[in-house]
Amino acid sequence: MVKQDLKDTKFNAHVDAIEKHKALLEKLHLDSDTHLNEVTSSLQKLTLTLEEYLKVIGIP
């Protein structure tokens, strides 16, 4: 059951990163004052959470 908890945790972290990135892109679309550094950082977090989730489910 511990592995399932880890899978759930990593999955939820990735979904959270997706939602935050989506909100950031919407903000950028509506207000171009959003700095591209924020977008880059968000994409890096999105990539990291996806990599962690894929490792947990067994995809290298």
Secondary structure, DSSP 8 states (H G I E B T S, - for coil): -HHHHHHHHHHHHHHHHHHHHHHHHHHHHH-TTS-HHHHHHHHHHHHHHHHHHHHHTT--
